[in-house]
């Protein structure tokens, strides 16, 4: 019996496909997928149809289990499937209901059911948006467009919330910190402008209420779930609401002390004092020059890195040699061997 690709969730054990337990962590799932994907990749198995099929199965399993929401839905569907009993017929067998195909064609909106829909993939803001899987779970234990069900087991009447759309967008590091306007194209070609939150993080999901699929029976519309990908910055990295950067300083500046110019994310440099005798690796804090949080703004954490020039002019080499002679009695490694032996 072929009931369509959605019923893979009942017929296939994606945990078994990846060789992990049902309570495997995200890291374990990712590790298992990478191992199997390398093993069965077509480039490693040219002309091997079985390896190619296995590669596709592994990819399908990872796609479902790697996403938290999709994995939760899969687990619930599998749990329901273990207790379900459906007939394989499509009507006419003793006057019974529509059978396995009919009820799931409606639940998954694959056409012909009360919820309608085509089951197609959409393009939203440059990202593939798969057919929503929350439509299935919306019919169990909550409102359903089918009203009372002859199949029993949790169907109820009442409005059903529409399904969610999923999209993704990429922001520059600065746009993510300050917030940005993102233009998306919804299914059907309708444009939508979204303002991302200030300080949004890489991989963060932003939920826009009521921007998803309409309800099939008068309930509230679903949501748009926007995943934000943040591009790296050439100078700054993020540490919660703080920003970090490495500041090159000369040996003379570190040894004698100096006041140097330090860039900030807003484009206005600030003057930072380097205390005399500052070692490489010391962190200096510039308050209020980080990411604006809900309660306060983070700081800019500046790590001092002593820069050693590769090519010195002769007069500079002579000066360094004179310094070496003047400090010949100072050993920066004094006691190091003894401390290592005591450890």
Secondary structure, DSSP 8 states (H G I E B T S, - for coil): ----GGGHHHH--HHHHHT--TT--HHHHHHHHHHHHHHH-TTTSTT-HHHHHHHHHHHHHHHHHSSHHHHHHHHHHHHHHHH----S--S-STT---HHHHHHHHHTT-SSSTT------EEETTEEE---SHHHHHTSSSB-TT-S-TT-SS-B-S------EEEEEEE-HHHHHH--EEEEE-TTS-EEEEE--TT--TT-EEEETT-S---TTS-----EEEEEEE---SS-EEETTEEEEEEEE-HHHHHH-EEEEE--TTS--EEEEE-TT--TT-EEEETT-S-B-SS-B--EEEEEEE---S---HHHHHHHHHHHHHTTT--TTTTHHHHHHH-
